[in-house]
Amino acid sequence: MKTLFLHVPKFNNSYKPIGDFIWINYMPQGLFAIADYIKQHGFETEIIHVGVEWVENRLFKIDEVLKDTEIKAIGMPIHWHYQAYDVIECARKIKELRPDIFIFLGGFTASFFHEQIIDQYPMIDGVIRGDGEIPTLELLTAFKDGTSLKSVQNLTYRDNGVKINEHTYVGDEKLVSELNYTNFKLLRHRDTYIQYIGLPFFYAKGFSKEQNFKQFTIRSPLLPVAIGRGCPFNCTWCGGSHIPQQRHISTRVGFIYRSHEAVIKTVKDGIAAGYKTMHTATDPEPVTQEYFIELWQKIRAEGIKVNWMFEANGLPTDEFIDEFQKTFPGKDSIIAMSPEVGNEELRLRHKGPGFTTKRFLETMEKLDSRGISTEIFFTYGLPGENEKIMEDTFKLRKTLMARFKHIRGLRTLSIEMEPGAPWQIDPDHYGIVTDRKTFSDFYHAHGEYGNSTYTSFGYYLTDFFKKPLDMSRPYEDFAERMQKIKCKRLCFLHPNPKKYGKPWQGRLLCKVASTLLKLKPKNYQRPY
């Protein structure tokens, strides 16, 4: 038997300056680890990225993959909620063509909604909740031996109703360190994935892969490096934070690190495969940062030359900054920080590792004086914010632009409602109104006409604007008004993706780009 892992991105999206694009192109880091793990235990497997297959052949259909009669099981992540519609529709097509194949899901979104998915979507046979390497091996072993699925840890499946096995497996530091996250040989068309799927995470359909790389990425193949698992914080908007993880997704408490040796091997493997920049968005101890300080020292001792983009949850310490610059002196090495909003009280209320504006600016002074490149991320529309409070964000952005010359990116992005986030679980507590409460809500939101990835919120705030919302269409009215604010005062578009523009420059570029995009073909068909 053969097990196939399919990554299905959100295929239909549209945004004015980009045109039609594919979204969620990076695969979850754990997908490579799980595929390699079962390979090491004797199961034939392959990873196929449906978006990459389309990039290589725009006539690609999932039917082609299913001609392989050895395929008996297909695993598909719904890690990010944006994938919900496309994964289900791809699974529906697979079941029509090959009803003999067992289709199982994994990832944060699938784990959070496991019972609803099995109850309401008959094309899905099982969901593995939380950490998946050993449960996947147990599932495939049960298929091979013809035994019951009752003993497969973390599995929810259908058998005369919904069956929910006990959630007993949580990967520990030893096993997670031993996993191989860089077995790219398992991925079909791996060179295209490595060279052309980058940051930002979209792929514009009207352009070639070479044009996408030049115009829409940081122009450096970017490898997300697995540092560990879990999170000790509770950002209100995040489904991967501590409480959702512990109670609803993985049952993990806190955070575990992979060993330094394991991370260094991942980095070496990534460089050998063609990656030029390493990327981490995992900063579980923003006060001490001892793990990373020691990691930087060991990377330097190994003589590894590479760029690194480090997304800090909190603020980097002086020692961290010193060791980072010694280890990654290139201009394409970046420390990214997210003050989220200019209002300090609002930031401390919503952001797990919060910090004062004074401390943030002091950190920026240290980084900028040493010539270290930075990227700064803001958002807007948080509960408790309104038009007046939002002025604090405009002021802080202006301060940053005036004082610091080594900021590479100054970006403001909306936060879309996320499954399992504290404010999705208890919206009333946060003064938020949302219509995304069930898996089906997310499925329909990203359906045939759910193309507004960059402008949709999935919620609204009744008291954000002085002028009341149009309550016949409050979600749309809220999103449209917020988008107008973004275009007028927060746009950051620049023809060089390594830089950011001022709002007037971004609006001009948007107008020119959208005019040119009218000449591009549209109505691309999904490959399933």
C-alpha positions as CSV (number, residue, x, y, z in Angstrom):
1,M,0.0,0.0,0.0
2,K,1.0,3.6,-0.6
3,T,0.1,6.6,1.5
4,L,-0.1,10.0,-0.2
5,F,0.1,13.3,1.6
6,L,-1.7,16.1,-0.3
7,H,-1.3,19.8,0.5
8,V,-4.2,21.7,-0.9
9,P,-3.9,25.5,-0.8
10,K,-6.8,28.0,-1.0
11,F,-7.0,28.2,-4.7
12,N,-9.3,31.1,-5.5
13,N,-8.4,34.4,-4.0
14,S,-8.4,37.9,-5.4
15,Y,-6.9,41.2,-4.2
16,K,-6.8,44.4,-6.2
17,P,-3.0,44.9,-6.6
18,I,-2.2,41.2,-7.0
19,G,-5.1,39.9,-9.0
20,D,-6.0,36.2,-8.7
21,F,-3.7,34.2,-6.4
22,I,-3.2,31.0,-4.6
23,W,-3.0,31.3,-0.8
24,I,-1.5,29.1,1.9
25,N,1.4,27.7,-0.1
26,Y,3.8,26.8,2.6
27,M,3.1,23.3,3.9
28,P,2.9,22.8,7.7
29,Q,6.3,21.8,9.0
30,G,5.0,18.6,10.5
31,L,3.9,17.3,7.1
32,F,7.5,16.5,6.1
33,A,8.2,15.0,9.5
34,I,5.2,12.7,9.5
35,A,5.8,11.5,5.9
36,D,9.5,10.8,6.7
37,Y,8.5,9.1,10.0
38,I,6.2,6.5,8.3
39,K,8.8,6.1,5.5
40,Q,11.4,5.2,8.1
41,H,8.9,2.6,9.4
42,G,8.5,0.8,6.1
43,F,5.5,2.6,4.4
44,E,5.8,3.8,0.9
45,T,4.8,7.5,0.8
46,E,4.9,10.7,-1.3
47,I,4.0,14.3,-0.8
48,I,2.2,16.3,-3.5
49,H,1.5,20.0,-3.3
50,V,-1.6,20.6,-5.4
51,G,-0.7,24.3,-6.0
52,V,2.8,23.4,-7.1
53,E,1.4,20.8,-9.5
54,W,-0.8,23.5,-11.0
55,V,2.2,25.9,-11.3
56,E,4.0,23.2,-13.3
57,N,1.0,22.3,-15.4
58,R,-2.0,24.5,-15.5
59,L,-4.1,21.7,-16.9
60,F,-3.3,19.5,-13.9
61,K,-6.2,17.6,-12.4
62,I,-6.3,15.5,-9.2
63,D,-7.5,12.6,-11.4
64,E,-4.0,12.1,-12.6
65,V,-2.7,11.4,-9.2
66,L,-5.4,8.7,-8.5
67,K,-4.3,6.5,-11.4
68,D,-1.8,5.0,-9.0
69,T,-3.7,2.0,-7.7
70,E,-1.3,1.4,-4.9
71,I,-2.6,4.5,-3.0
72,K,-4.8,3.2,-0.2
73,A,-4.7,6.3,2.2
74,I,-4.4,10.0,1.7
75,G,-3.6,12.4,4.4
76,M,-4.5,16.1,4.0
77,P,-3.8,18.9,6.4
78,I,-6.3,21.6,7.3
79,H,-3.9,23.4,9.5
80,W,-5.0,26.9,8.4
81,H,-8.7,27.6,8.2
82,Y,-8.3,29.1,4.7
83,Q,-7.9,25.6,3.3
84,A,-11.2,24.3,4.6
85,Y,-13.3,24.6,1.4
86,D,-10.6,23.4,-1.0
87,V,-9.5,20.4,1.1
88,I,-13.1,19.2,1.5
89,E,-13.8,19.7,-2.2
90,C,-10.6,17.9,-3.2
91,A,-11.6,15.1,-0.8
92,R,-15.0,15.0,-2.4
93,K,-13.5,14.5,-5.8
94,I,-11.1,11.8,-4.6
95,K,-14.0,9.9,-3.1
96,E,-16.0,10.1,-6.3
97,L,-13.1,8.6,-8.2
98,R,-11.6,6.3,-5.6
99,P,-14.1,5.4,-2.9
100,D,-11.6,2.7,-1.6
101,I,-9.1,5.3,-0.4
102,F,-9.2,6.2,3.3
103,I,-8.9,10.0,3.6
104,F,-7.7,11.5,6.9
105,L,-7.1,15.0,8.0
106,G,-4.7,16.7,10.5
107,G,-3.6,20.1,11.5
108,F,-4.9,22.8,14.0
109,T,-8.2,23.6,12.2
110,A,-9.1,19.9,11.6
111,S,-8.2,19.0,15.2
112,F,-10.3,21.8,16.6
113,F,-13.4,20.7,14.6
114,H,-12.7,17.0,14.4
115,E,-16.1,15.8,15.6
116,Q,-18.1,18.2,13.3
117,I,-16.0,17.2,10.3
118,I,-16.5,13.4,10.8
119,D,-20.2,13.9,11.5
120,Q,-21.0,16.2,8.6
121,Y,-18.5,15.5,5.8
122,P,-18.8,11.9,4.7
123,M,-15.8,12.2,2.3
124,I,-13.5,12.4,5.3
125,D,-12.9,9.1,7.0
126,G,-10.8,10.2,9.9
127,V,-9.1,13.1,11.7
128,I,-5.9,12.8,13.7
129,R,-5.9,15.4,16.4
130,G,-2.8,17.2,17.6
131,D,0.6,15.7,17.1
132,G,0.4,13.2,14.3
133,E,3.5,11.1,13.7
134,I,2.9,8.1,15.9
135,P,-1.0,8.1,15.4
136,T,-0.4,8.1,11.6
137,L,1.9,5.2,11.9
138,E,-0.6,3.4,14.1
139,L,-3.4,4.1,11.6
140,L,-1.4,2.7,8.6
141,T,-0.3,-0.3,10.7
142,A,-3.9,-1.1,11.4
143,F,-4.7,-0.9,7.7
144,K,-1.8,-3.2,6.9
145,D,-2.7,-5.7,9.6
146,G,-6.5,-5.5,9.1
147,T,-7.1,-4.6,12.8
148,S,-9.5,-2.3,14.4
149,L,-9.0,1.5,14.5
150,K,-10.1,1.6,18.2
151,S,-6.5,1.6,19.4
152,V,-5.2,4.4,17.2
153,Q,-4.3,7.3,19.5
154,N,-5.8,10.8,18.8
155,L,-8.1,9.4,16.0
156,T,-11.6,10.5,15.4
157,Y,-13.3,8.3,12.7
158,R,-16.6,7.1,11.4
159,D,-18.0,3.6,12.3
160,N,-21.8,3.6,12.8
161,G,-21.5,7.1,14.0
162,V,-18.6,9.3,15.2
163,K,-15.9,7.4,17.2
164,I,-13.5,9.5,19.3
165,N,-10.4,7.6,20.5
166,E,-8.6,8.8,23.5
167,H,-6.1,11.7,23.0
168,T,-3.0,10.2,24.6
169,Y,-0.1,11.0,22.3
170,V,1.8,14.3,22.7
171,G,5.2,14.4,21.1
172,D,8.0,14.9,23.6
173,E,11.3,16.7,23.2
174,K,13.3,13.6,22.4
175,L,11.0,12.3,19.6
176,V,10.4,15.8,18.1
177,S,14.1,16.4,18.0
178,E,14.6,13.1,16.1
179,L,12.1,13.9,13.4
180,N,13.3,14.8,9.9
181,Y,11.6,18.0,8.6
182,T,13.8,18.2,5.5
183,N,13.3,15.0,3.5
184,F,12.5,16.9,0.4
185,K,13.0,13.8,-1.8
186,L,9.5,12.8,-0.7
187,L,8.0,15.9,-2.4
188,R,7.1,15.9,-6.1
189,H,8.5,18.9,-7.9
190,R,10.5,19.8,-4.9
191,D,12.8,22.2,-6.8
192,T,9.8,24.4,-7.7
193,Y,8.6,24.4,-4.1
194,I,12.0,25.3,-2.7
195,Q,12.9,27.9,-5.2
196,Y,9.6,29.7,-5.9
197,I,7.3,29.3,-2.9
198,G,8.4,32.1,-0.6
199,L,7.5,35.1,1.6
200,P,4.9,36.6,1.1
201,F,2.9,33.4,1.1
202,F,0.8,33.9,-2.1
203,Y,1.3,32.9,-5.7
204,A,-0.1,35.3,-8.3
205,K,-1.8,33.2,-11.0
206,G,-1.3,35.7,-13.8
207,F,2.5,35.6,-13.6
208,S,5.2,32.9,-14.2
209,K,7.0,31.4,-11.2
210,E,10.1,33.5,-12.1
211,Q,8.0,36.7,-12.1
212,N,6.3,35.7,-8.8
213,F,9.8,35.2,-7.3
214,K,11.0,38.6,-8.5
215,Q,7.9,40.7,-7.9
216,F,6.2,39.1,-4.9
217,T,8.8,37.5,-2.6
218,I,11.8,38.6,-0.6
219,R,13.8,37.0,-3.5
220,S,15.5,34.5,-1.3
221,P,14.3,30.8,-0.9
222,L,12.9,30.8,2.7
223,L,12.8,27.7,4.9
224,P,10.6,27.6,8.0
225,V,12.7,26.0,10.6
226,A,11.0,23.8,13.2
227,I,12.2,25.0,16.6
228,G,9.7,23.2,18.8
229,R,6.0,22.8,19.6
230,G,3.5,24.7,21.7
231,C,3.1,28.2,23.0
232,P,3.1,29.6,26.5
233,F,1.1,32.7,25.6
234,N,-2.6,33.6,24.9
235,C,-2.9,36.2,22.2
236,T,-6.6,36.8,21.9
237,W,-6.8,36.2,18.1
238,C,-4.6,33.1,17.9
239,G,-5.8,29.5,17.7
240,G,-2.3,28.2,18.3
241,S,-1.9,29.9,21.7
242,H,-1.7,28.1,25.1
243,I,-5.3,27.6,26.1
244,P,-6.6,26.4,22.7
245,Q,-3.6,24.1,22.4
246,Q,-4.1,22.6,25.9
247,R,-7.9,22.3,25.8
248,H,-8.9,21.7,22.2
249,I,-6.0,20.8,19.9
250,S,-2.9,19.1,21.1
251,T,-3.4,18.8,24.9
252,R,0.2,20.1,25.2
253,V,1.0,22.3,28.1
254,G,3.6,25.0,27.5
255,F,6.4,24.6,25.0
256,I,9.0,22.0,24.1
257,Y,12.2,22.7,22.2
258,R,14.0,20.6,19.6
259,S,17.6,20.1,20.5
260,H,20.2,22.5,19.1
261,E,21.8,19.7,17.2
262,A,18.5,18.8,15.5
263,V,17.9,22.4,14.5
264,I,21.4,22.8,13.1
265,K,20.9,19.6,11.0
266,T,17.7,21.1,9.7
267,V,19.5,24.3,8.7
268,K,22.3,22.3,7.0
269,D,19.8,20.2,5.1
270,G,17.9,23.3,4.0
271,I,21.1,25.0,2.7
272,A,22.0,21.8,0.8
273,A,18.5,21.7,-0.7
274,G,18.9,25.3,-2.0
275,Y,17.4,27.5,0.7
276,K,19.2,30.8,1.4
277,T,17.3,32.2,4.3
278,M,16.0,30.5,7.5
279,H,12.7,31.6,9.0
280,T,11.4,31.2,12.6
281,A,8.2,32.5,14.0
282,T,8.6,30.8,17.4
283,D,9.8,32.9,20.3
284,P,8.5,31.2,23.4
285,E,10.7,33.0,26.0
286,P,11.1,36.6,24.8
287,V,12.6,37.7,28.1
288,T,15.5,35.3,28.5
289,Q,15.9,33.9,25.0
290,E,18.7,31.7,26.2
291,Y,17.8,28.9,23.8
292,F,18.4,31.1,20.8
293,I,21.5,32.8,22.1
294,E,23.1,29.3,22.5
295,L,21.8,28.2,19.1
296,W,23.3,31.3,17.4
297,Q,26.7,30.6,19.1
298,K,26.6,26.9,17.9
299,I,25.7,27.9,14.4
300,R,28.6,30.3,14.3
301,A,30.9,27.6,15.7
302,E,29.8,25.3,12.8
303,G,30.8,27.9,10.3
304,I,27.3,28.1,8.8
305,K,26.8,31.1,6.5
306,V,23.1,31.9,6.0
307,N,20.5,34.6,6.4
308,W,17.9,34.4,9.1
309,M,14.5,36.0,9.5
310,F,13.5,35.9,13.1
311,E,9.9,36.9,14.1
312,A,10.0,37.9,17.7
313,N,6.9,37.5,19.8
314,G,8.3,39.8,22.5
315,L,11.4,42.1,22.3
316,P,14.9,40.8,21.7
317,T,17.4,41.2,24.6
318,D,20.7,43.0,24.2
319,E,22.6,39.7,24.3
320,F,20.2,38.2,21.7
321,I,20.8,41.2,19.4
322,D,24.6,40.9,19.8
323,E,24.7,37.1,19.1
324,F,22.2,37.4,16.2
325,Q,24.3,40.1,14.4
326,K,27.5,38.1,14.9
327,T,25.9,35.0,13.4
328,F,23.8,36.5,10.6
329,P,25.6,39.8,9.6
330,G,24.0,39.9,6.1
331,K,21.6,42.7,5.2
332,D,18.9,40.1,4.3
333,S,18.9,38.9,7.9
334,I,15.9,40.4,9.7
335,I,14.5,40.7,13.2
336,A,10.7,41.2,12.9
337,M,8.6,42.5,15.7
338,S,4.8,43.1,16.1
339,P,3.7,45.9,18.3
340,E,0.3,45.2,16.7
341,V,-1.2,48.6,17.6
342,G,0.0,52.0,18.7
343,N,-2.2,52.0,21.8
344,E,-0.3,50.5,24.7
345,E,-3.2,49.5,26.8
346,L,-4.8,47.7,23.9
347,R,-1.5,45.9,23.0
348,L,-1.1,44.7,26.6
349,R,-4.7,43.5,26.6
350,H,-4.5,41.4,23.5
351,K,-0.9,40.3,22.9
352,G,0.5,37.5,25.0
353,P,4.1,38.8,25.5
354,G,3.1,42.4,25.6
355,F,5.5,45.3,25.9
356,T,5.3,49.1,26.4
357,T,5.8,51.5,23.5
358,K,8.8,53.0,25.4
359,R,10.5,49.6,25.5
360,F,9.7,48.9,21.9
361,L,11.3,52.2,20.7
362,E,14.3,51.6,22.9
363,T,14.8,48.2,21.2
364,M,14.4,49.8,17.8
365,E,17.1,52.3,18.7
366,K,19.5,49.5,19.5
367,L,18.7,47.5,16.4
368,D,18.8,50.5,14.0
369,S,22.0,52.0,15.5
370,R,23.7,48.7,14.7
371,G,22.4,48.5,11.1
372,I,20.2,45.4,11.7
373,S,17.3,45.2,9.3
374,T,13.9,45.0,10.8
375,E,10.3,44.4,9.8
376,I,7.5,45.8,11.8
377,F,3.9,44.4,11.7
378,F,0.7,46.2,12.8
379,T,-2.9,45.2,12.7
380,Y,-6.2,47.0,13.1
381,G,-9.7,46.3,14.2
382,L,-9.0,44.7,17.6
383,P,-11.8,44.6,20.1
384,G,-11.6,47.8,22.2
385,E,-10.2,49.8,19.3
386,N,-12.1,52.6,17.5
387,E,-11.5,55.4,15.1
388,K,-10.0,57.6,17.8
389,I,-7.8,55.0,19.4
390,M,-6.6,53.9,15.9
391,E,-4.8,57.3,15.7
392,D,-2.2,55.9,18.1
393,T,-1.2,53.4,15.4
394,F,-0.9,56.1,12.8
395,K,1.3,58.2,15.1
396,L,3.6,55.3,16.0
397,R,4.0,54.4,12.4
398,K,5.0,57.9,11.6
399,T,7.5,57.9,14.4
400,L,9.1,54.7,13.1
401,M,9.4,56.1,9.6
402,A,11.0,59.3,10.8
403,R,13.5,57.8,13.2
404,F,14.7,54.5,11.8
405,K,16.4,54.0,8.5
406,H,16.9,50.2,8.6
407,I,13.3,49.2,8.6
408,R,12.8,46.9,5.6
409,G,9.1,46.4,6.0
410,L,6.4,48.4,7.8
411,R,3.3,46.4,7.2
412,T,-0.3,46.5,8.5
413,L,-2.5,43.4,8.0
414,S,-5.9,42.5,9.2
415,I,-6.5,39.5,11.5
416,E,-9.1,37.1,10.3
417,M,-11.2,35.1,12.7
418,E,-9.3,31.9,13.5
419,P,-10.7,28.6,14.8
420,G,-9.9,28.1,18.5
421,A,-8.7,31.6,19.2
422,P,-9.9,32.9,22.6
423,W,-12.1,35.5,21.0
424,Q,-13.6,32.8,18.6
425,I,-14.4,30.5,21.5
426,D,-16.0,33.3,23.6
427,P,-16.7,36.3,21.4
428,D,-19.1,37.9,23.8
429,H,-16.3,38.2,26.4
430,Y,-14.3,40.3,23.9
431,G,-17.2,42.3,22.6
432,I,-16.9,40.8,19.2
433,V,-19.6,39.6,16.8
434,T,-18.7,36.7,14.6
435,D,-20.6,34.3,12.2
436,R,-17.7,31.8,12.1
437,K,-18.5,29.4,14.9
438,T,-18.6,25.9,13.3
439,F,-16.4,24.2,10.7
440,S,-19.1,24.7,8.1
441,D,-19.0,28.4,8.7
442,F,-15.3,28.5,7.8
443,Y,-15.9,26.1,4.9
444,H,-18.6,28.4,3.4
445,A,-16.5,31.6,4.1
446,H,-13.7,30.2,1.9
447,G,-16.0,28.7,-0.7
448,E,-16.7,29.5,-4.3
449,Y,-17.0,33.2,-3.6
450,G,-14.8,33.4,-0.6
451,N,-12.1,35.3,-2.4
452,S,-11.4,38.2,-0.1
453,T,-8.6,36.7,1.9
454,Y,-6.9,40.1,2.5
455,T,-10.0,42.1,3.3
456,S,-12.2,39.7,5.2
457,F,-12.4,39.7,9.0
458,G,-15.1,37.1,9.9
459,Y,-16.3,39.5,12.6
460,Y,-17.3,43.0,13.3
461,L,-17.2,45.5,16.2
462,T,-20.4,47.4,16.7
463,D,-18.8,50.5,18.3
464,F,-15.7,51.0,16.1
465,F,-17.1,53.7,13.9
466,K,-18.9,56.9,14.9
467,K,-21.4,56.2,12.1
468,P,-23.4,53.0,12.9
469,L,-22.8,50.0,10.7
470,D,-25.4,49.0,8.1
471,M,-27.0,46.2,10.1
472,S,-28.5,44.6,6.9
473,R,-24.9,43.7,6.0
474,P,-22.7,44.4,9.1
475,Y,-19.8,42.1,8.2
476,E,-19.4,43.5,4.7
477,D,-19.8,47.1,5.8
478,F,-17.2,46.7,8.6
479,A,-14.7,45.1,6.2
480,E,-15.2,47.7,3.5
481,R,-14.8,50.6,5.9
482,M,-11.7,49.1,7.4
483,Q,-10.2,48.5,3.9
484,K,-10.8,52.2,3.0
485,I,-8.8,53.2,6.1
486,K,-6.0,50.8,5.2
487,C,-5.8,52.1,1.6
488,K,-5.8,55.8,2.8
489,R,-3.4,55.6,5.7
490,L,-1.8,52.2,6.1
491,C,-0.9,51.0,2.6
492,F,2.7,49.7,2.3
493,L,3.0,48.5,-1.3
494,H,6.3,49.0,-3.0
495,P,7.6,47.7,-6.4
496,N,10.5,46.2,-4.6
497,P,9.2,43.5,-2.2
498,K,12.2,44.1,0.0
499,K,11.0,47.6,0.8
500,Y,7.8,49.3,1.9
501,G,6.1,52.4,0.5
502,K,4.3,55.3,2.1
503,P,0.5,55.2,1.7
504,W,0.3,57.6,-1.2
505,Q,3.0,55.6,-3.0
506,G,1.2,52.3,-2.3
507,R,-2.1,53.7,-3.7
508,L,-0.4,54.8,-6.9
509,L,1.2,51.4,-7.3
510,C,-2.1,49.7,-6.6
511,K,-3.8,51.8,-9.3
512,V,-1.2,51.1,-11.9
513,A,-1.0,47.4,-11.0
514,S,-4.7,46.8,-11.0
515,T,-5.0,48.5,-14.4
516,L,-2.4,46.2,-15.9
517,L,-3.9,43.1,-14.2
518,K,-7.1,43.7,-16.2
519,L,-5.2,42.3,-19.1
520,K,-4.5,39.0,-17.3
521,P,-6.7,36.0,-17.8
522,K,-9.2,35.1,-15.1
523,N,-11.6,32.3,-14.0
524,Y,-8.9,29.7,-13.4
525,Q,-10.4,26.3,-12.7
526,R,-9.6,24.4,-9.5
527,P,-7.7,21.2,-10.3
528,Y,-10.3,19.0,-8.6
